[in-house]
Amino acid sequence: MAREKRRIKKIDNITARQVTFSKRRRGIFKKADELSVLCDADVALIIFSATGKLFEFSSSRMRDILERYNLHASNINKVMGQLSPYQQQVEDCNLSRLSQEVEDKTKQLRKLRGEDLEGLNLEELQRLEKLLESGLSRVSEKKGEFLMSQISSLEKRGSELVDENKRLRERVVTMEMAKTMALKEAVETESATTNVSSYESGAPLEDDFSDTSLKLGLPSWE
């Protein structure tokens, strides 16, 4: 069942009017921001409340947008002053056509967001559904490409980490082998030094034995 359109008129209750103003102001600023992001457009809004308070929104610097507007308006006024009645009529028709295109595109954008669907027949809803499915398919395809790129990058990084880990292991093994060889050489050197010392200290034993034999009157082995 179609929802009945609400009649637009001034709100008499001051409190309700202020609440509505606040909600609608935030809503229109949000729509302006979305329009700027989705369509890459420069948007500027200036609102004066009933009490004269200023509210403004701009997608870029407000001063830059106003300067562009003033320049554009000045150029239009100059051109308009030079147009013939026929040219003026053509310009008015073009302006009306462009305004209608903007309104149609705005309505289409709102329908794509699931808004203002009341009054659409079955064929229009099916056409909108196919359009959304096509857009969703392209989004899914782009998402898949992005995920595959991320996976490929992670696999490459994983392979690099495996190779780096292998090199570190080989380096550790080489260092351990060098350490073992150095320790072995140190032990062998110490052992050789000990044997030489023992040999040098044991050489005079034969002379001591001969002297003892002579003192005791034992026969000499020579």
Steps between C-alpha positions, in 0.01 A plus 500: 500500500645835395582737780306823496713799422536748783383851424781752526408806699642718770514338845315721745642351819834670566658206683394253232623743234843523663527120536400451136746767388783330687418154358445623145816712511712202602328291233563746217863543607540123496345481151732777381802313634387178330445686172850646524661160567297293254512745209830678572315832506572825680201570725427803717192562714410814694205497740365774723261387771186692597704667774767609251763243603735395220562135411724403212651195334764477228679203349812717463581858601181705504685809377633317193156368409340842541769659283430243231129568530542876475726463197256261335201721577684803367583321177141382462367852550739630237398230254132542577525871428638421153244233405217554260146403609531172308838420660359589839214257440745226401710564810190485718405167341850362557494618859161337552622177342813490714296570811269213411797268440643592840166432663466165320852394598434600858182291507685206344775528760245502781330191355836320482535569873157345556321832553180634341391160365133577545307520175735273302329222306627143469692564178679800646587307815637211293709741290635658818576155641698402188691825517590436863596138424726617219663754726538243778659257254757759398570581864545128581730459200710796609506366855616160371781660300609694806497189722698298243755779481527501880537119510770509231686768691476301824619181328798686355580643841467154657743354245746780574472430873562125443813577297620746762439246777696240302793738461494578873500128586797439271681791658434366850623151400817651349563702815447191720743295287761775516452523876538120536816494287652785699420319827649175369819675393527665839461164677760333277745787554453483876547119497821525298636764736421279801679196347813700425512631855463149645779366279740776599436457871554113486842495319738509809351184661778271359784709654326508837477117493873463423602724789282305739651168385853621567413618847342161587789300348280350235657388173483741218306403187758654273 
